[in-house]
Each structure stands twice: as C-alpha cells, then as structure tokens.
C-alpha cells in the first residue's frame, strides 16, 4: 500500500501495471531506503530531540519518535477499541 500511495495509484492500478519482478525490486529498495512515512517521522524526531537537547532536556530520539500501532501506557481506557470491535462484528 505504501508503494501505491507513493506512486499515486490504486492497488488495482499498481497490480495491473507492475510485474512481480519489478515489485520485488521495490521491496528490496524499501528495505534499504524506506518508501513510507517512517523516514519522515525519524527526521522530525531528530530535529525535535536536537531542539530539546539544546535547551538542556535529557531526551533521546526514541523518547520522541512516534510509535504507530503500539498501545500507549497513557491510554488504558480502551472503550474506543471496544466500540470498533462491536461495530465490526
């Protein structure tokens, strides 16, 4: 999906216009040079941590880096997740 987004195509368009061998080349490229937004998140975290550190804060890149898909310790109320589960079943 990341590749389709980057190329401005739907998955169907991508499927019909790209060979399997070209797709595997893109997979290899993504491992070396990420196609998705993860790279931008890392750059933003680097800048933010540098700003905080210049002001004397003791933060690391990992402290600031966004972790999508991981459950937050701050949000223990999972009522929204329960609602989505109810809607999907």
C-alpha positions, 0 to 999 in steps of 0.5 A, spaced: 500 500 500 505 504 501 508 503 494 501 505 491 500 511 495 507 513 493 506 512 486 499 515 486 495 509 484 490 504 486 492 497 488 488 495 482 492 500 478 499 498 481 497 490 480 495 491 473 501 495 471 507 492 475 510 485 474 512 481 480 519 482 478 519 489 478 515 489 485 520 485 488 525 490 486 521 495 490 521 491 496 528 490 496 529 498 495 524 499 501 528 495 505 534 499 504 531 506 503 524 506 506 518 508 501 513 510 507 512 515 512 517 512 517 523 516 514 519 522 515 517 521 522 525 519 524 527 526 521 522 530 525 524 526 531 531 528 530 530 535 529 525 535 535 530 531 540 536 536 537 531 542 539 530 539 546 537 537 547 539 544 546 535 547 551 538 542 556 532 536 556 535 529 557 531 526 551 533 521 546 530 520 539 526 514 541 523 518 547 520 522 541 519 518 535 512 516 534 510 509 535 504 507 530 500 501 532 503 500 539 498 501 545 500 507 549 501 506 557 497 513 557 491 510 554 488 504 558 481 506 557 480 502 551 472 503 550 474 506 543 477 499 541 471 496 544 466 500 540 470 498 533 470 491 535 462 491 536 461 495 530 465 490 526 462 484 528 
